[in-house]
Amino acid sequence: MLDNIRIVLVRTFHPGNIGSAARSMKTMGLTDLALVAPRDFPSEEAVKMAAGATDMVANARTFDTLPEAIADCTTVIASTARPRGYDLPELDPEAAASLLVQDAQKGPVALIFGPERMGLHNQDIKHAKYRVTIPANPQYSSLNMAAAVQTLAYEVYKAATQGVATNPVVSPPRDLPTSADIERFYGHLEQVLGDIQFLRPHQGETMQRLRHLFTRAEPDVLELNILRGILSAIDKTRSQP
């Protein structure tokens, strides 16, 4: 089950942090490391900082974009130090770990971390369903990326070995669509809303609010198929003379 929990490092600046994160993951039984557009990788510094976890560095997969890295994941949680203005449900580390462990029993899930300097952008966070913030000194709450990985990896290991809390997010197990399925739905929705002239070109705020709406609703596979069916019916009606 821990094999289904993916740690995704987005645009990592210092390769040593990749190695340190890999070491933290291996210590806590996590094996799936994904790197999105790292600045310097492969790197001897990453191997050096991995110490006994060099196999983790060697097996890390690299992706050009975040959607590619999480395409097969049903649950995606973004690690952020602050809200960032993107309205996602917030979990504490224990609840986030419990949810990941619960959903990993059915398939891949992901925990994403941003670059060292600025953290995740809103364009990254919009691909997540939840965000998690590690409690810290409010006057200086910014953790090193590798330290954040270590902290949350520990919570995941604890949840996996001590048992998942009952209803960590008050949601019974369901068949959830993958991140790629959700993104295809958003693309279809934006296309249809544009075709019926509800959306003007580049009207990003409306789509962002619609993303918030569907993230809160968290449609399952059947519900998403119904929504896609509605959009397809609109397409068909518009194509008829």
Secondary structure, 3 states (H helix, E strand, C coil): CHHHEEEEEECCCCHHHHHHHHHHHHHCCCCEEEEECCCCCCCHHHHHHHHHHHHHHHHCEEECCHHHHCCCCCEEEEECCCCCCCCCCEECHHHHHHHHHHHHCCCCEEEEECCCCCCCCHHHHCCCCEEECCCCCCCCCCCCHHHHHHHHHHHHHHHHHHCCCCCCCCCCCCCCCCHHHHHHHHHHHHHHHHHCCCCCCCCHHHHHHHHHHHHHHCCCHHHHHHHHHHHHHHHHHHHCC
